[in-house]
Structure formats: C-alpha cells, structure tokens
Amino acid sequence: MGGAGREGLGGGGQAHVYLLLEWAPGGTLLDLMRRRGGARLDEAEAAARVARPLLSALAHLHAQDLIHRDIKLENVLLGPDGSARLADFGLSIDSSSELPNTRLGTCGYFAPEVLDCPRKRTPFELKARGEDGTPPGYSSAVDVWSAGVVLFEILTGRAPFAAPSAQAVVEAIRQRPIAYPPHLSPEAVSFLSALLQRDPATRATAAQLLGHPWMLQQGSGDGAPPAAGASSSCGGSSSSSCGSISGSSSSCGSSSSSCGSISGSSSSCGSSSMAAAAGQQPAAQDSRVQGGA
C-alpha cells in the first residue's frame, strides 16, 4: 500500500510517496540457510513453507502476463509465519506489452532460453514483435526454471549447476545432466524434473505444479518452525497486497531493491549462494545483469 503527500520534509510542498511494507522477520531464504549452516530443508518443510507459496505467487503473476525474471534465494523472504514471500520486482516485465528478450537475471538461475538471447547495446534494442532479425524471446517459463533451482538448493543444500567458472556454469545449465541426490524421494525428483526441463515447451507451469503429487503429499502440512525474528536484509522492498508476493512491480530499467540484482557489481554465480550459506568460498563469480526487458 502507498500514498502521496505534499508536506515535504522541509515544508516546501514537494510530493512524496509513502510505502507500507509487509514485515518479513525471517529474512531471506539465504539467511535461513546460513542460520542452519547450509543444511537442507526436509521435504515437508520445503513444500509447505517455500514451494507452495512461491508457486502460488508465480501462478498469480503469470496469469497477469507478468514475469519476475530474478527468482533466487535472496529474493524470497520469510514472513511472520515462516512461509515464503516473493520480493524484488526490479527486473520484472509485463510480457503483454513488451517482448522479453534481454539476457538478465542472476547467472546460476538463468533458464536455458535466456542464454539464447544475445547481449544488446541497450535494453530496448530489437523489441518490435515480428521484426526481421528479432532475437528469440522467452516466457514466464523462465521463472519456473529459476524456482526449480531455488527448490533444488533448499532440498539438497547445493546448487544444481555449480562449476569453477561463470562460463562453466553457463555450459552446465545448457548441457550437464542434473544429478539428484539419493535422499530425495521419487516424488521430489519428479517434481524438480518438471521444473528443470530445458525445453520451455515441456516445462510445467506454476499452476500445474501446485497439483503435482509431491505437492499434494507434502505441501499441505505445517512443516517449518516459525520465523527466527532476524531482520530482513531486503527491508527496502516494497510490498504488494497480493498474498505471498512482496515487492512492487516496476518497469524495465528501474533500479532493484538492496538485496536484488546490482548492475555492474560482482556477485556470486552458480553455487556461490549455497557456498556462502555453508561458510565456503564461492565456486564461480559473475556480474548480475540489470537493465530493460
């Protein structure tokens, strides 16, 4: 919620926007993994506290043609009840009005089809639909892939495409078979496989995944302890009134919140978020890319 007022700090009549934010006392998913020393979540907790609210948020967004484009551990907040809230819409896009065809997001969470998009001199190049030479675009399926990476991380305690360099991470996303640890149930492997399909045409939608047998089996209980009360590292994210979605949708090229993608700054790629949670050195480094659609 928000409002505008004209009583500026100095009484000069300047307009100001006021934002009322939902409290996220549990911090981010990355904070949670750090508090647990990088240990994985059990399947019941992961389904009830993370998978169900995250996929519900994505299903709501995708029904409105909105694509988040930066799903990752740092952008999933934990509310007072310990369940997930999706934050930081600084890279989001309305795909009904603009063609999403820019390579952006966070390296280890890129869907393969995002990697097929060329690097552009400006975010708004090659936007005309049907224009000769228009590069391939992508759909809301990219969010499902990134959510699959997040859920793989919390269920296994490691990143699925960890590699010693950023380029090696990219190649792993494109080609390396995904190794599922033996502790995962067959239903969990089936669920993760439905998210991590390299062909977006065969990737399940967020709405379909809510009805997956693993979700129906695991996702209805109260599997997680309450939030630990730590301050959220994303306190600057604006809040929406949309249930499990926290963070205001912004237009292309707008700046992201303090915990989101940072244009031109060095950040972790591949396994580094999980390595940080476990107190280890990241496996690879890359720049998080921010810009237009």
Steps between C-alpha positions, in 0.01 A plus 500: 500500500617852445394860494623840389520813709604858444649582838867461409766464766577869476142610454578592140194336352687217328306183428618184674398138467453296819523122493358265763703178492405153614728390783736215408666418835657177375725675248566322171529134407874555480494632859312187605755273337781694667335464840490126442860481383398417144296197607214403273131525585298180529240441232196581714643835608622589152163423343277669756711806580674572170372310196127556549508876574771565239315315225170661605662842463640409158168359382333829596765708321505286189121514468547877459782458242761619752843335514720551806832401335717492812379213719781401740563428868562867579167609351279265701412649839357322803192650665394488865363148450826385338351458153640647181433843349632591157690831495699735275314567178774725361547282191137405445318557171146505365537260210163603354641841409872437449701215352727342765821424316783645710751275674470606861449359846753312713747263339438168677122545468484574125262282303661355185281711272622819669854400400383485138428873505785717367671768701369839389652846500184643660210319670247627247664369184321241288162539666265511204299177485532328164784727391752328275800407705315521832688274742321215675294602798378306802193459716398463862654152483832662593363569850404134538855393413651744751255383767619146424858607572391657831307190604787271397732710720283483810426129457862395439715771659685564174453670165411278204740668257801571720821537299845662538429796268207704372542359149501148641177576686342613172610179329365296791162672468495422129625142497599334828266226625344590833610266779229442762633383840375161621337646811228664288174309468394388150214751518742784580722403206195493273396844628843658452531341156173663398645843584846439357402398147741665257230528234257770620224338295513190722561686828203493736326826587483634854126426510554141384774444757265589784312181413808278473479182716801613707325827583176323585689255722742738670373853456191515719655468843678747727851372444708796614585663830388862541719780368813560704442872544809611311470830317438466129792595282245618243329759713496739208272285287154643459200290588203392292160402633518174307541231764837334462640771273712768662652771284362745250508427130713754319558588139803394301820671595392597849739446786456195717484480877800469725503121488438459131703504185763774497601640166868455428597376844672172564275233643483131546419261224407136501562348839618811680177577687494152647874515563451824690225337704739221591789736572697389194662690214284545189576274207463769236447872460302702251321833473130519561342671205235765536333703235200507274297210379 
